[in-house]
Amino acid sequence: MIKAELYLKPAWARRQFELALPLLPSGVGMALQLGDKRVAEMGEAGGPDLIEGAPGVQAFPLALEGEQVGALLLRLPLENDAALAQTWGGLLAHTQQGMLDAEYGRRSVSKEALESYREMALLQRAVTDLNQSLKPAAVVAALLKEFDGRNTSADYGAVFLYTADSGDCDLAASFGENAGEGFTQLKDCRLFADMSLRETGDIVNDLPLSPLWAGEVADFRALLWLPLISHGEKLGLLVLASRRAEGFSAADLKRAQTLSSVAATALRNAQLYAAEQKMFQSFVRVIATAIDAKSPYTAGHCRRVPEIALMVAETAHKADSGPFADFVLDEDERNAMEIAAMLHDCGKVVTPEWVVDKATKLDSIANRIHLVALRFEVLRRDSTIDFYRTLAEGADRESAEEAYQARMRQLDEDFAFLEKCNLGTEFVSVEHILRIENIARQCWTDVCGEANALLTENEAYNLSVQRGTLNPEERKIIEDHAVHTINMLSQISFPRSLRNVTEYAAGHHERMDGSGYPRGLKRDQLSVPARIIAIADIFEALTAPDRPYRKPGKLSWAIDIMHRMKLDNHIDGDLFDLFLSEKVFLTYAKKHLATNQIDDVDVGRYPAGRETEK
């Protein structure tokens, strides 16, 4: 019922009575009744008995939108004043009615304007929420949020999305009690098939009367559906359901059309963004696979390092105290770290295979130790020939035999020594280098009769490498892969969310004391993700089963080496402590390492904190 007393002020009504009272006979009574409220009253004949239906009282009804909301009551002292009462009553009622109509109209317009403003504000907010979403699931959730829990006719809601490959329309999200089950049943009915074929939406109220409905979902009494179409492509279907038979109005459909139109555009943008992200991730995996495939000894390295790095990063993210209490690994950061870890060795695509795969010191395109072995065999042959020549010339057999055997033992010992040096598993001392030089000065005669050094200058140089299998020039070639990584990644126009990929990837050979490469950065100059990738790279390399220069290392051996690196300030001590205390190393080992590599690691042997560092 319209509350008419809200639209007419008592002071204004009394003023109208004051103006009319001098023109009427004395003893008159007049009153304005709106609903149950007496708004104004004046004259000698007023009082409680001045009511509609009382003797001598004439009532002049007041109405709004066809509904009577009150009456003007007028009583004159003499019965023969009825005509006068009719005239004045009609005039006063007309005045009151005009004011009611004007104020009601004004307020109605204001109310409509306010409601329109509110609706526009809601739509503006909804449009902002929808367009800010870069994930299809987030767009769907934002669309359904506009109908769930708001002053709408929908008790249930769902969005179905078409699958690009199969073309199926699958339930993406829903709201309402047991809505998932209900909409799954709806999808199997004939009405849904009809809805999917239409290019425009519609409303079906009093659903049980539809010939395409067989009561599949008991709680659904009315449906509103709209296709989600963008750039001529049907992306999905918005379906709202109501428990009431008269569930939806044209206004509901209009609002849903506006929101679904915006949502369709936002959904298409999100799907395109997701497709681009997926394509980029695939491209990164192709590059990582190509890097791993370049050498059979590093196969899987670029796939395993991201896994270790993300395990450490997620552990740091969960820390609520300590040095990583403020570290946050959001989705963008996680994506950037994963890509950086996969591409951290991309510079190796320009590194020669014979350097990457150099398992021994004389490895190049072929292992030259076999050439050295052949030369030793020539020396053995020549020694044998000399032995028999000496005997033929009448030399003492016993002394000749002794010299011959001593020479053969010396050759065997020298070659065994060179073979051991070639492996690169032991430190080569200064004395060892002098022995290599002495061996190199020996000569052998080729098929042309020319004398040649037993070891070439390059062979002697490589065998004299004191640690590992790489000489300084080759080590520089290997180290330059970090420079190539920076140069290659710097040419990629990464989006803002991935702007740190190059920095994260380029720091995996830097050291906390600044003695690393390629830029000699110190701890404070490296981000936490860059330091994490460095630890992941080292741990994977130490435990990898396929390195050419050593057998697969046991877990305790790898942890012990990394602890020494922590003490030498080569790796981040806080991260290494976290790596140990949260058993990240063990979680990874159980998944990727051979059973014979996993031995007991006494974490208590490695005190946490930097006070133990040099």
C-alpha positions, 0 to 999 in steps of 0.5 A: 500500500502506498504511504501517501503521508510521505508525499504531503506535508501537514504544514502545507495542508493546514495552510490550504485550510487556513486560506479556505476557512474565511470563505466558508460559513462559520461552524465548518470542520475540515480534515485531511486523512491519509491512510490511518493518519490524520494529517491536518484538521481545522474548524469548529466542527472538527474532532473525533467524529469528523470521519468518513460516513459520519452524519453531515460529513462529505468525503472526497477521495484522494488516489495514487496510481488508481489506489485510494490513499486517503480523503478530504473530509468536510462538514458544514453546519447546515444541511442546505449547505451541501452544494456549497460543501461539494464545491469547496470540498472538490476544490480543496480535494483537487488542490490536495490531489495535485500536490500528492501527484506532483510530490509522488511524481517527483519522488518516483523520478528521483527514486528511478534515477537513484535506482538507475544510478545504483544499477549503473554503479553495480554494472560498472563494478561488475564490468571492472571485476570481469575485465580485471580477470585474466583467467577463464575461471576467474571471469566465470566466478565474477559473472556468477557472483553478480547473481548469487546472493544479490537481490535477483530472482536466481536461486541457482546459476551456472556457466557452461563452457565449450571445449575447443578440441571436442566442442563439448559444453561442460559445467565450469562453475555453479552456485546454489544448494546441490547446484552441480548435481542439478545442472549436470542433470539439466545438461542431459535433458532435451531442453539444454540441447535446444538452449545450446543451439539458439543464438539468443537467450530466453526465459522459460517460466513455469518450466513444468509446462515446457514440452521439452521438460520432463521434470529432470530437476525438481527444484528448477521451476523457471530458467533464464539462459544466455549464450556467451558470444564474442566476435561471433564465437560461442564460448559458453552458456549462462543458465540461471534457475529459480524455485518459483514458477514466475521466476524471471522478468524482462528486467532480469533478462536485460540485466543478464544480457548486459553482464553476459555480453561483457563477460563474453568479451572478458572470457575471450580475452582470458582464454586468449591470454591463457592460450598465449601463456600455454604457448609460451610455456610450451616454447620454453619447454622446447628450448629446455628440452633442446638444451638437455638434448644437446648432451646425453649427460645433462638430459633432464637437468633443465626439467629437474632444476625448476622442480627443486627451485619451486620446492624451495621457494614454496617452503620459503613462502610458507615460513612465517618467521625467520629470514623468509617471513616476508618472502611471497611467492605469488602466481606471477612470481612462481611462473617467472621462477619456473621459466627462469629455472628452465632457461637458466642454461639456454646459453649452452646451445652455443657451447660446443658439445665436445666441451660440454661432454668432456668426460676426460682431459683428452676428450675433444671430438674424440678421446685422444688417450687412444692416440697416446695409447697407440704411440706407447704401443709403437714404443713397445714395438720399437723396444722389442725390435731393439731388444732382438737387434741387440741379441743379434749383435751378440749382447749379453742376453740376461742384461739385455732382457733386464733392460728390456723388461725395465723399459716395458715396465716404465712404459706401462707405468707412464701410460697408467699414470697418464690414464689416471691423470686423464680421468680428472678425478684426482688433484694433479700436483707440481710433481705430477706435472713435471712427470707429464713433461718428462713423458712428453719429451720422449719420442716415437717414430712414425711411418715416415721415419720422423721422430715426434714427441710422445705427447703433443703440446696441447695433450701435455697442457690438458693432462696438466690441468690440476682439477677436473677435466677442463683447461682454463680456456675450456672452462671459460667457454663453459662459463660464457654460457651464463653470458650467452644466457643473459644476452639471449634472454635480454632479447625477449620482450617479456611481459611485466609479470615476467620482467625478472626472468633474466635476473633470476636465470643469470645468477645461478653461478654467482657466489655470495662473496662476489667470486662467482661469474659472469658479473661477480655479484654479491649476496645483496645484489641477487634476488631470493629467486636467483639465489634459490635457482643457484642452490637448485642447480648445484644440488641437481648437478651433484645428485644427477645420475648422468654426469660424464666426469663422475659416478652418481653422488650419494645424498650425504656427499652432496649435502656435505659439499653444499655445506662447505659451499655455505661455509665458504660463502658461495651459496646462501646460508639461510636458504641452505638451512631451510633446504635442510631443516624442511627436508626439501632435499629428501622430498626430491631425492625420494622422487628422483634419485636411485635407491642406492643414492639415498643414504642417511643425512644427519641434519644435526651435523650442519648447524644453522645460522651464519655464525658458522660461516667463514 
